[in-house]
Amino acid sequence: MSAPRITELSSRIALNTSKLNEYFVAHNLPTPSFDVDGPLDFPSANDPDIDSIRFSIVDDTLELRRLILGPKLHLMSFSVNEILCQQVIIRYRLAHAFPVGGEATFTEIANISGLSEADTRQILRRAILLGIFAEPHPGVVAHTATSRLLAEDEVFHDWVGANVDDLGPASAHVCEAMEKWPSSEEPTQTGFALANNTDKSIYGFFSDHPERAERFANAMRALGSRDDLESHHTVNSFPWGELGDGIVVDIGGSRGTVVTAIARKYPSLSFVVQDLEPVVESGRKNIPPDVAERVQFMAHDFLTPQPVKNADVYYLRWILHNWPDKYCIIILRNLIPALKPGARIVVNDNVLPTPGGMSNWKETRLRSTDLTMKAIQNSHERELDDWKKLFAMVDHKLELLGAEQPSGSSLWMMVLQWKGD
């Protein structure tokens, strides 16, 4: 007779937790902690075996929690109030109300933030249960590692802000959007559009609201700082050196973070970074001096024909997943008149797994991103077969040479080559 599931899970959690602790001790790493001076990220040396153990623990603890709660309490445990807490903390900058390492009363925080004392206490006591802030003495608030991150890292502060003020309201209006525009593939007919009372796409709306555009750009910077999204995966998973003194066009390349990393390793390559004008202007101002001579910034809308002809590689990182199929086809077809024979298009993007094909935690993140794409752009994430079908619809002379997921990366590298004249 097999052991009950809850016993199996608890035993595996205990075993894997012991393995992690042995790893911390062997590598002289700090133990994970939410104390204010605790590590702001999981203490790991990007070891794939440790990551596997780590996410096995996450999956097992989540499953054990569901089982112990039971179906009724599990369903009742989903709470929008967690988002509300974060929204108030960000909007009223509560993490900045008193210094890291210090303490403050609810009254003092209320006076600094402009909230009432009752509202301050109500919000913070719920947030404390989420690990955001602590209450070491009755009525006295202190920072945790989480609130310290919000206080000291404005980019991460903007990540939370964009989630609760941009993505959250968009998601809340998806049902209305689906009812109003059934089966729409238009980026202007979304939950985001309804939430913001606009007839523009999220990017068109941000063009008119630069302060929100800057916050969203910072949120993407925070997201890109994750180990599984760092630039080195792109640098090391494509034969850039074979291009010699070639030209790489980074389409929708923002401020040029990825091409900077490539340029430093391959000093003979030249680059063109394309994005909307406010973004590339920021890129021009902030490109590191050691690569500035080889990186050109160009304002370009990729829904129009590609102006840079005969480059060796056209690179799209995390671009196409933002767009419905009909627009992905337009974006890729806009490259064709610029392609020389043998030119390659590198699509560095998400690929959905078959259900159960990866850690539950990792799959949940991807499926959540899938719904976010629906909320803000009427788009969706794609399985590998979906990508293959999409590429086949662009042009029969565009051949998929290969698709693989670099070790440790969340994004796949899908390489297409132009076989035309």
N, C-alpha and C positions, 0 to 999 in steps of 0.2 A: 504493500500500500504506500503510495507516494505521500510525501509530507504536504500539509496544507499550504496553499499559496502564500499566506501571510508569513508562515515560518520560513519558507524557501526564500522569500524576498528579504526578510530581516537577517537571515544568515548570510546571504550574499552581500547585503549592505555592510554588515560588520566586517566580513572578510576584505572587501574592497577598500573600506575605510582604513583598515589596518595597513593595507598595501600603500595607500596614499601617505599615511603618516610615516611609514618607513622611508618612503621616497623623500619627504620633507627633511627628515633627519639626515639621511645619507647625503643630500645635496645642500645641507645647511640653509634651508628655506624656511620662512616664517609659516606658522600654522594659520590657515584662513581664520579671519576674525572680523567682526564688524565694529570693534573698538576703534576709537577715533584715529589711533595711530596704526591701525591694521593695514595690510596691503590693499591697494585699490583695485587690483586684479588678482585672479587666481595665481598663486605662486607656482609657476611651471616653467620648464625650459623648452616649451614647444615639443615635448616628447609625445609622439602619437600613441604609444602604449598607455601613458598616463592619461592622456585625453580620453582614451577608450574606457579606462576604469572610472574616470571622473563622470562621464556622461552615463555610464551604466548605473552609477550611484544615483544620479539625478532621475533617470527613468524609473528605477526601482523605488525610490522614496516617493515619487509622485503616484505610482501605482499603489503602493502600500497606503498612502494617505487616502486615495479614493476608496480602497477596500474597507479601511477602518471607518471612514465616514459613512459609507453606504450610499446607495443611489440618491435617496432623498436629500440628505445633507450635502452630498457632492454637488447636486444641481443648485442647491440653495447657497452654496459657498461662493458662486461667481458674483462679483460685486463691482459695480461701476464706481463705488465710493473710493476705491483705490485710485482711480483716475482723478476723481474730484480732489483728493488730498494732494496729489502731485500738481494739479492745475493751480490750486491756491498757493502752494509752496513756491512754484515758479513765478506766478504772476505777481505775488507780493514779496518775492525775493526773501523768503523767511530764512533761507540758509545763510543769507548775508546780514541777518539782523544782529548777530553777535559773533565775536571772533572764534575761530577754531581753537579748541583748547580751553575756551572759557565757558561760562554758564550764564543763563538769563532766565528771569521769571516770565511767566505768561504775560504779566502786565507790561514788562519792559519790551518784550517782542511786539506786543500789540501797539505800544506807543511809537515804536520805530517803523512798523509796517503800515500803520493806518487802519488795521483791522480792529474790530472790537475785541475786548479781552475774552468775551464768551466765544466768539468765532475762532479766535486763536487757540484757545484751549481745546475746543471741539475738533478742529482740524488736526492739531499736532498730536493729540492723544490717539487718534486713529492712525496717524502716520508713524508714531512710535511703534505700534504693533507691526508695522511693515519693515521695521529696521531703519527707518528714516528718523533721525534724532533719538534721544534717550531722555529718560526722566530719572536722574540719579537720586533726587530728593523730591518729595511732593511739591509740585508747583514750580519746579526748577528744571529747565531744559538744557541739555548738552548735545554736542555733535556726536554722531557716529561716523564711521568711514564713509557711509553713503551720503550723509548731508555735507560732510567735508568735501566730497567730490563735487557736489553742486556748488559749494561756496568757492572752491578754488579753481575749478575748470569751467570757464564760460562756454566752451564748445560743448561740453557734456550737458551743461545747464540748458543750452539751446536744443540739444537732442531731446531732452525730456519735454521742453516747451513745444517743440514741433509735434511731438507725439500727442500731447494732451490738447493743444489748441488748433492744430491743423489736421492731423490724421484721425484723432478721436471724433470730432464733430463730423468729418467726412464719412466715417464708418457708420455713425448714427443715422445718416440720411440715405444709405444705400438702398434700403427697402423702398423708400419713396422714389428714388431715381429709377429703380427697376420697374416700378409701377407706371411711372410717367413715360419712360422711354424703354419699352421692352426690347431685350436683345440688342441694345445699342452698342456700337463700337466707337462712339464718338467721345473723345476726351472732354468735350464741353457738356456732356450729359451724364453727370456723375453725382455721387453723394457730396463730393467736395464742392461742386458748382451750386448745389442746393444749400449747403451749409453756409456758403459765402455769398449767396444771392447774386451770382455772376453767370454770364453766358460764355465765359472764357474757360480755357483749360487751366489747370493748376499753374503751369508755367506762364501763361498769358496773364493770369491774375497776379502772380508774383512780380511780373515786370512792372505792374502798376503799384506794387506795394514793396518797395525795396527793403524796408526793415524786416518784413516777413521773409523775403527772398534770402536775406543775409542769414537769418536764423535757420532757415531750411538748409542753406549751404553748410552752415556749421554743423547741423545735425548729420548731414551726409559725411562730413569730415570725422565726426565722432564714430559713426558707423564704420567708416573705412579704417579706423584705428584698431579694429578687432584683429586678433592674430590670423584668423582664417580669411581676412580680406586685405591683408597687407600687400604692398606692391611687390615684395620679393617673390611672391608666387608667380606673378606675371613675368618678372625679369628672368626667372630661372626655368620657365616652362615653355619657352619658344626660342628657336635658334636665331636670335637677333644678330649674332655675330656673322652669320652667313650673308647678311645684307650688305656687308662691306661699308661703303660710304653712302648707303641708300637713304631714302626719305620715309619717315613714318608719319602718318596723319592720325592724330588722336581725335576722333569725332565725339563731341560732347565731353571733352576732356577736362572741363572745369578749370582749375588753376594749374594743371600740369603736374600733379603729384606723381602720377605713374611714369610719365615720360622722363621726369627728373631722375627717378631711380634707374630707368633703362639707360639714360644718357650717361650716367656716372660709370656704368659698367662697360658701355660700348661707345667710346669717345669718337668713333668715326661716323656715327649716325647723326642725321639731322631730323628735326621734328617740327610739325605744325600742330598746334593745339587749337581746336575749333570749339566755340561755344557762343552763347549770346553775349552781346557787347559788354554789359556790366560785369559779367563773369570774367571774360578775357582781359578786361581792363585791370581787374584785381590781380589776375595772373601775371600780367606784364610788370606790375609793381612789386610782386612778391617772389618772382622766380629766382632761385639761388644764383649768385653771380658765376659760380663755376660752370654752369651749363647754359647761361643766358644767351651766349652767342650762337648756340645751336638749336634754340627753341624759339620758334616764332608763334605768336598768338594771332588768331584770325577770327573775327566775328563771322559766324555762319549758321544758318538755319538748315539742319540736315533734312528738312522736308522739301528743300529746294536742291537743284543739281549741284554736285560736288565741283568746286572751282579749282582744286589742286589736281592737276593732271599727272599721270605717269609716276605716282609714288609707288614704293615697293610694298608697303603694308598700309591698309586702312584699318584702324583699330577701334572697336566699339566695346567699351567696358561698362557693363551694367546699364546699357542704353535701351536695347530692344525690349527688355522685360517690362519697361514702362509703357509700351505702346501696343495697341491691339494689332492683330495680324495684318489688316489692310494697310496700316501705316508702316509696319515693319517692312512690308513689301515695297512701299514707296521709298522708304529710307535706303534700302539696299539697291533698288533700281536706280536711284539717283547717283549711285557710285559708278554704274556701268560705263557711261560715256567717258569717265576719267581713267578707266582701267587700261593698263597695258597688258599684253599677253604675259601670263605667269604671275601677275600681281595677286597678292593675297589679302583677304579680308579676315581679320581675327575677331571673333565674337567671344568676349570674355563675360560669361553671364551665368545666371542660375539655371540649373536643370533639376526638375522635380524627380524624386526617386519613385520607384514603384512602391505602393503602400507597404510599410514595414521594412523597407530596404535600407534604413539607417536608424540611428538612435532616435527614439521617440522625441526627445528634446530637440534635436536638430531638424527632424521632419516637421515638428510643430512650428519652429521658426520659419521654415520655408512656406508652409501652408498659411501662416499668418501674413507673410509678405505677399503671397498670392492674393489674399483678400484685400490687403492694402492697395495693391495695383488696381483691383476692381473699384475701390472706393475713390481713388484719386484720378484714374486715367481710363477706366473701363478696359483695362488690360488684364493680363493673367500670366502666371508662371507656366513654363512648358516642360513636358517630359522630352527626352531625347528624340523620340519619334515625332513629336510635335515640331521640334526644331528642324528635323530632316524634311518634313512635309512643307514647312514654311520656306526653307531654302530652295526646294524644288520648284516652288511657285514663282520664284524671282526670275530665273532664267536657266535654261537647260545647259548653258555654257559655264555656269557657276558650279564647280564641283567641290563637294565636301571631302577634304583630304583626311580629316581625322577629328575626333572629339574625345577629350579625356579630362579628368579632374585631377589636377596636381595634388600630391599628398599634402594634407593639412589645409587645403584651400576649400572654401565654400563654392567658389566659382569654377566653371568649366572653361577650357580653352577649345573653341571650335574653329577650325581653320578651313577657309574656303579659298579656292584658286580660280582665277579667271582663265578659261580655256578658249576665249574668243580670239579673233585676229587682231 
